[in-house]
Amino acid sequence: MIILMILLIRSIYQAHEIREEIAVKERHRFNSSLLAKELFQSSEDLTRMARSYVVTGNPEYKDYFLTILAIRNGQIPRPYDNPSTYWYLEGINKQPDSKQGQAIALLKLLKNEGITHDELHLLQQSLQHSDQLVQIEQRAFAAVEGRHDNGQGEYILHGEPDFELAIKLLWGDEYNNKKTKIMLPLKQFMTSINDRTIHDIELAYQQLNEKTRLEYFLLTAFLLSIIGSAAFIRRRILRPIRELTIETERFTNGDYSSRCTFTGANEVDALGSTLNLMAETIERIIKDHQTALQLLRESELNLIGSQHMAHIGNWEHDLKTGEMRGSDELFRLLEIAPTEHSIPYDAFLL
């Protein structure tokens, strides 16, 4: 029973660990999905801010653009929980009201969720395309600000703003194709995350089901062992004790013929055997005593008959009390009424 209890406790503990493992995997899948959506949302927010800046020329949109980029790269603290509605609710020309968290790159957060090497490669591809999109957006910013390429990729030549070029850059085919390239590896990443975690969780649930079946088996065996132990205690201990109590009461009341009927090798059985042996001994002594008394009565009757036939009697004198005791035949020969078997010595002499 103790071994079953130990195995049951161990199985319950292992099942608890599997449930914890399932919860961790579910949490990793959920967090990875959120972070992947955040990468997509950051790309969408960057596009919105860049296009808003190109159209309006309001520098606040550029500041937001640079802030979003810095948060994604872990250069400044990220909004707490970083909700997808953050840049819609804060509004332009407002200080952020959301609680600020730690400064950590989005890619590092994804690595912390235990993604595989292949999944990381997909994210890096998506992030790389997003960074290429940023380069186009920065070219559009330079066109709006009147900064032109010096031929070496440096926008340091000042001139007239070129809004037409900026709009073309952010709404052209190259820009839209780059955005499409961001989505493809991101979609593959989400599919990989779901397939992998679902497979791992299914395996964990299989192990959990096996542990659960083992728990039911061990629990059933444990309950059966308890029932068996209770039946054994009742049959081998409680019932013999009850019988022993009843037989002891009979023994106390003088019934030495009763016996304990249970047998075995435990202490109660040994006590019952001892009581039976004692009852047999006392019963034998009583029978021997009764036999002796019967023989004594028969001897007395034979003596009385012999005295009567021989007309002789026997007597004894108690010197201490002065009384004479005699047999019935003696009193009859002396013609004394045999109502008493003792008379004073003086009366006997008369």
C-alpha positions as CSV (number, residue, x, y, z in Angstrom):
1,M,0.0,0.0,0.0
2,I,2.9,2.4,0.8
3,I,4.5,1.7,-2.6
4,L,1.2,2.4,-4.3
5,M,0.9,5.7,-2.4
6,I,4.4,6.7,-3.4
7,L,3.8,5.8,-7.1
8,L,0.5,7.7,-7.0
9,I,2.1,10.8,-5.5
10,R,5.0,10.6,-8.0
11,S,2.5,10.3,-10.9
12,I,0.5,13.2,-9.7
13,Y,3.7,15.3,-9.5
14,Q,4.8,14.4,-13.0
15,A,1.4,15.2,-14.4
16,H,1.6,18.6,-12.7
17,E,5.0,19.2,-14.3
18,I,3.5,18.2,-17.7
19,R,0.6,20.7,-17.2
20,E,3.2,23.4,-16.3
21,E,5.1,22.5,-19.5
22,I,1.9,22.8,-21.6
23,A,1.2,26.2,-20.0
24,V,4.7,27.4,-20.8
25,K,4.4,26.2,-24.4
26,E,1.0,27.9,-24.8
27,R,2.5,31.1,-23.3
28,H,5.5,31.0,-25.7
29,R,3.2,30.5,-28.6
30,F,0.9,33.4,-27.5
31,N,3.8,35.7,-26.8
32,S,5.6,34.8,-30.1
33,S,2.4,35.5,-32.0
34,L,2.0,38.9,-30.3
35,L,5.6,39.8,-31.0
36,A,5.2,38.8,-34.7
37,K,2.1,40.9,-34.9
38,E,4.0,43.7,-33.3
39,L,6.6,43.5,-36.0
40,F,3.9,43.7,-38.6
41,Q,2.2,46.6,-36.7
42,S,5.5,48.5,-36.4
43,S,6.0,48.3,-40.2
44,E,2.4,49.5,-40.7
45,D,2.9,52.4,-38.2
46,L,6.2,53.4,-39.8
47,T,4.4,53.5,-43.2
48,R,1.6,55.6,-41.8
49,M,3.9,58.0,-40.1
50,A,6.2,58.3,-43.2
51,R,3.3,58.9,-45.5
52,S,1.7,61.4,-43.1
53,Y,5.0,63.3,-42.9
54,V,5.4,63.4,-46.7
55,V,1.9,64.6,-47.3
56,T,1.7,67.2,-44.4
57,G,5.3,68.1,-43.8
58,N,4.5,68.0,-40.0
59,P,7.7,67.1,-38.2
60,E,5.7,65.4,-35.4
61,Y,5.1,62.5,-37.8
62,K,8.8,62.1,-38.4
63,D,9.5,62.2,-34.7
64,Y,7.0,59.4,-34.2
65,F,8.5,57.5,-37.1
66,L,12.0,57.7,-35.5
67,T,10.5,56.8,-32.1
68,I,8.8,53.7,-33.4
69,L,12.0,52.6,-35.1
70,A,14.0,53.2,-31.9
71,I,11.5,51.2,-29.8
72,R,11.7,48.3,-32.2
73,N,15.5,48.3,-32.2
74,G,15.6,48.5,-28.3
75,Q,17.2,52.0,-28.2
76,I,14.5,53.5,-26.0
77,P,11.9,52.1,-23.5
78,R,9.0,50.4,-25.1
79,P,5.4,51.1,-24.1
80,Y,4.1,48.7,-21.4
81,D,2.5,45.8,-23.3
82,N,3.0,47.8,-26.5
83,P,-0.7,47.7,-27.6
84,S,-1.3,47.9,-31.3
85,T,-3.5,50.9,-30.7
86,Y,-0.7,52.9,-29.0
87,W,0.1,55.3,-31.8
88,Y,-3.6,55.9,-32.5
89,L,-4.6,56.7,-29.0
90,E,-1.7,58.9,-28.0
91,G,-2.4,61.3,-30.9
92,I,-0.2,63.9,-32.5
93,N,1.5,66.6,-30.3
94,K,0.6,64.7,-27.1
95,Q,2.9,63.2,-24.5
96,P,2.5,59.4,-24.2
97,D,0.2,58.4,-21.3
98,S,1.0,54.7,-21.4
99,K,3.3,53.2,-18.8
100,Q,6.8,52.7,-20.1
101,G,8.6,49.4,-19.9
102,Q,12.2,48.4,-20.6
103,A,14.3,49.1,-23.6
104,I,14.8,45.8,-25.4
105,A,14.9,45.0,-29.1
106,L,11.9,43.2,-30.6
107,L,14.2,40.5,-32.1
108,K,15.7,39.8,-28.7
109,L,12.2,39.4,-27.2
110,L,11.4,36.9,-29.8
111,K,14.6,35.0,-29.1
112,N,13.7,34.9,-25.4
113,E,10.5,33.0,-26.3
114,G,12.6,30.0,-27.4
115,I,12.0,30.2,-31.2
116,T,14.0,27.8,-33.4
117,H,16.9,28.7,-35.7
118,D,14.7,28.5,-38.7
119,E,12.0,30.6,-37.2
120,L,14.6,33.2,-36.2
121,H,15.9,33.2,-39.8
122,L,12.4,34.0,-41.1
123,L,12.0,36.9,-38.7
124,Q,15.4,38.2,-39.7
125,Q,14.3,38.1,-43.3
126,S,11.1,40.0,-42.5
127,L,13.0,42.5,-40.4
128,Q,15.6,43.0,-43.1
129,H,12.9,43.8,-45.7
130,S,11.4,46.2,-43.1
131,D,14.7,47.9,-42.8
132,Q,15.0,48.2,-46.6
133,L,11.6,49.9,-46.4
134,V,12.9,52.3,-43.9
135,Q,15.7,53.3,-46.3
136,I,13.1,54.2,-48.9
137,E,11.1,56.2,-46.3
138,Q,14.3,58.1,-45.3
139,R,14.9,58.9,-49.0
140,A,11.3,60.3,-49.1
141,F,12.0,62.3,-45.9
142,A,15.1,63.8,-47.6
143,A,13.1,64.8,-50.6
144,V,10.6,66.6,-48.5
145,E,13.3,68.4,-46.6
146,G,15.1,69.4,-49.8
147,R,18.1,67.2,-49.2
148,H,19.5,65.5,-52.3
149,D,21.9,62.6,-53.0
150,N,25.5,63.7,-53.6
151,G,26.1,60.6,-55.7
152,Q,27.6,58.6,-52.8
153,G,24.3,57.8,-51.0
154,E,24.6,60.8,-48.7
155,Y,21.7,63.3,-48.7
156,I,23.6,66.4,-47.9
157,L,23.1,68.6,-50.9
158,H,20.4,71.2,-50.1
159,G,17.9,72.3,-52.7
160,E,14.1,72.6,-53.2
161,P,11.8,70.1,-51.6
162,D,10.6,67.5,-54.0
163,F,7.2,66.4,-52.7
164,E,6.3,64.6,-56.0
165,L,9.4,62.3,-55.6
166,A,8.6,61.6,-51.9
167,I,5.0,60.7,-52.7
168,K,6.2,58.5,-55.6
169,L,8.7,56.7,-53.4
170,L,6.1,55.9,-50.7
171,W,3.3,54.9,-53.0
172,G,5.3,53.3,-55.8
173,D,5.6,49.7,-56.8
174,E,9.0,49.3,-55.2
175,Y,7.7,50.3,-51.8
176,N,4.6,48.1,-52.1
177,N,6.7,45.1,-53.2
178,K,9.0,45.6,-50.2
179,K,5.9,45.6,-47.9
180,T,4.8,42.3,-49.5
181,K,8.2,40.8,-48.9
182,I,7.8,41.7,-45.2
183,M,4.6,39.7,-44.9
184,L,5.7,36.4,-46.6
185,P,8.4,35.3,-44.1
186,L,6.2,36.7,-41.2
187,K,3.4,34.4,-42.3
188,Q,5.8,31.5,-42.6
189,F,7.0,32.3,-39.1
190,M,3.5,32.3,-37.7
191,T,2.8,29.0,-39.4
192,S,6.0,27.4,-38.1
193,I,5.3,28.6,-34.6
194,N,1.8,27.2,-34.6
195,D,2.8,23.9,-36.1
196,R,5.7,23.4,-33.8
197,T,3.9,24.4,-30.6
198,I,0.8,22.4,-31.5
199,H,2.9,19.3,-32.1
200,D,4.8,19.8,-28.8
201,I,1.6,20.4,-27.0
202,E,-0.1,17.3,-28.5
203,L,2.9,15.2,-27.4
204,A,2.7,16.8,-23.9
205,Y,-1.1,16.0,-23.8
206,Q,-0.4,12.4,-24.8
207,Q,2.1,12.1,-21.9
208,L,-0.5,13.8,-19.6
209,N,-3.2,11.3,-20.7
210,E,-0.8,8.4,-20.0
211,K,0.0,9.8,-16.6
212,T,-3.8,10.4,-16.0
213,R,-4.5,6.7,-16.9
214,L,-1.7,5.7,-14.6
215,E,-3.1,7.8,-11.8
216,Y,-6.6,6.2,-12.3
217,F,-5.0,2.7,-12.2
218,L,-2.9,3.5,-9.1
219,L,-5.8,5.2,-7.4
220,T,-8.0,2.1,-8.1
221,A,-5.3,-0.2,-6.9
222,F,-4.8,2.0,-3.8
223,L,-8.6,2.0,-3.0
224,L,-8.8,-1.8,-3.6
225,S,-5.8,-2.2,-1.2
226,I,-7.6,-0.1,1.4
227,I,-10.7,-2.2,1.0
228,G,-8.7,-5.4,1.1
229,S,-6.8,-4.2,4.2
230,A,-10.1,-3.2,5.9
231,A,-11.6,-6.6,5.1
232,F,-8.4,-8.3,6.4
233,I,-8.5,-6.2,9.6
234,R,-12.1,-7.0,10.1
235,R,-11.7,-10.8,9.5
236,R,-8.3,-11.3,11.1
237,I,-8.4,-8.7,14.0
238,L,-11.8,-7.1,14.7
239,R,-13.9,-10.3,14.4
240,P,-11.4,-12.4,16.5
241,I,-11.3,-9.6,19.2
242,R,-15.1,-9.6,19.3
243,E,-15.2,-13.4,19.6
244,L,-12.4,-13.3,22.2
245,T,-14.4,-10.8,24.2
246,I,-17.6,-13.0,24.1
247,E,-15.6,-16.1,25.0
248,T,-13.9,-14.3,27.9
249,E,-17.3,-13.2,29.3
250,R,-18.5,-16.8,29.1
251,F,-15.2,-17.9,30.8
252,T,-15.8,-15.3,33.5
253,N,-19.3,-16.6,34.1
254,G,-18.0,-20.1,34.6
255,D,-18.6,-21.6,31.2
256,Y,-15.3,-23.3,30.6
257,S,-16.6,-25.3,27.6
258,S,-16.5,-22.4,25.2
259,R,-13.6,-22.1,22.8
260,C,-12.3,-19.4,20.3
261,T,-12.7,-20.8,16.8
262,F,-10.3,-18.5,14.9
263,T,-6.8,-19.6,14.0
264,G,-3.7,-17.9,12.7
265,A,-0.3,-16.6,13.5
266,N,-0.9,-13.0,14.8
267,E,-1.0,-11.8,18.4
268,V,-4.8,-12.0,18.6
269,D,-4.7,-15.6,17.4
270,A,-2.0,-16.4,20.0
271,L,-4.2,-14.9,22.7
272,G,-7.2,-16.9,21.6
273,S,-5.0,-20.1,21.6
274,T,-3.8,-19.3,25.1
275,L,-7.4,-18.7,26.3
276,N,-8.5,-22.0,24.8
277,L,-5.6,-23.8,26.5
278,M,-6.4,-22.2,29.8
279,A,-10.1,-23.1,29.5
280,E,-9.2,-26.8,28.6
281,T,-6.9,-27.0,31.6
282,I,-9.5,-25.6,34.0
283,E,-12.2,-27.7,32.5
284,R,-10.0,-30.8,32.9
285,I,-9.3,-29.9,36.6
286,I,-13.0,-29.4,37.3
287,K,-13.9,-32.8,35.6
288,D,-11.1,-34.5,37.7
289,H,-12.5,-32.9,40.8
290,Q,-16.0,-33.9,40.0
291,T,-14.8,-37.5,39.3
292,A,-13.0,-37.5,42.6
293,L,-16.1,-36.3,44.4
294,Q,-18.2,-39.0,42.7
295,L,-15.8,-41.7,43.7
296,L,-15.8,-40.3,47.3
297,R,-19.6,-40.4,47.4
298,E,-19.6,-44.0,46.1
299,S,-16.9,-45.0,48.7
300,E,-19.0,-43.5,51.5
301,L,-22.1,-45.3,50.3
302,N,-20.1,-48.6,50.2
303,L,-18.8,-47.9,53.7
304,I,-22.3,-47.2,55.0
305,G,-23.6,-50.4,53.4
306,S,-20.7,-52.5,54.8
307,Q,-21.2,-51.1,58.4
308,H,-24.9,-51.8,58.2
309,M,-24.3,-55.4,57.1
310,A,-21.6,-55.9,59.8
311,H,-23.4,-53.9,62.5
312,I,-20.4,-51.8,63.2
313,G,-19.9,-48.1,63.2
314,N,-17.1,-45.6,63.4
315,W,-16.7,-42.5,65.5
316,E,-14.2,-39.7,66.2
317,H,-13.7,-37.5,69.2
318,D,-12.8,-33.8,68.8
319,L,-10.7,-33.1,71.9
320,K,-10.9,-29.4,71.3
321,T,-14.7,-29.1,71.2
322,G,-15.4,-32.2,73.2
323,E,-17.8,-33.5,70.7
324,M,-18.2,-37.0,69.3
325,R,-19.0,-37.6,65.6
326,G,-20.1,-41.0,64.3
327,S,-21.5,-42.8,61.4
328,D,-25.2,-43.4,60.9
329,E,-24.8,-47.1,61.8
330,L,-23.1,-46.2,65.1
331,F,-26.1,-43.9,66.1
332,R,-28.5,-46.7,65.1
333,L,-26.7,-49.3,67.2
334,L,-26.7,-46.9,70.1
335,E,-30.4,-46.2,69.4
336,I,-29.7,-42.5,69.1
337,A,-31.7,-40.5,66.5
338,P,-29.3,-39.8,63.6
339,T,-30.6,-36.2,63.3
340,E,-27.2,-35.0,64.3
341,H,-23.9,-36.5,63.5
342,S,-22.2,-35.0,66.6
343,I,-23.0,-35.2,70.3
344,P,-21.1,-34.1,73.4
345,Y,-18.6,-36.6,74.7
346,D,-20.3,-36.8,78.1
347,A,-23.6,-37.7,76.6
348,F,-22.0,-40.4,74.6
349,L,-20.5,-41.9,77.8
350,L,-24.0,-42.0,79.3
